[in-house]
Each structure stands twice: as C-alpha cells, then as structure tokens.
C-alpha cells in the first residue's frame, strides 16, 4: 500500500512524501520525521516521531486499515496534523 502524506504544524507544511508500506518493516527519516512502518494482516502499522535537532516533539503509532482513500484523510497529533491518502498497488 502506498501512503502519500503531508505533516503540518498549523497551516505550515513541515514535511511531505510517501511511504511504500510492505510486510517488511522499514524505518525512514525524512526532514523532521522518523517513520517506521510495516504491513500487518489487515492494517498498516506506522510509527511517527517528529523532532528537531535537540528534542522529540511527538511519538505516535497509527493503525491504518488497508484501503483506498476516496480523498485526503487527517489525524491530529498534538499541535501537528498528519494528512494522508492510501493507494492500493495495482
């Protein structure tokens, strides 16, 4: 499953990108985010850490059902917002 995402603080886009979530667990670091992800039987498990050079702001583990998003979805994480769209691979 591909997950396109945008990570916001208020209206400011801090990071955008995409993840290719598979059964193999991967950890990626992009800008202000460290993201660990893997595909389970019926969901994607995604752990997000937002940080600066000196401190970690949040750490959250999300369980997102395997699906194709009809539109952008969002989750509030403290002062941040994670917008995402799931795309099933053909």
Number of C-alpha atoms within 10 A of each C-alpha: 20 16 18 16 19 17 23 18 15 10 9 10 13 15 15 16 11 13 18 16 20 14 12 9 13 14 12 12 12 11 12 16 20 15 19 18 23 19 20 17 8 11 16 21 18 20 16 21 16 20 15 10 6 6 8 12 13 14 15 12 13 13 14 14 14 17 14 14 13 9 9 12 12 14 12 11 15 11 10 19 18 18 17 20 18 23 16 12 8 4
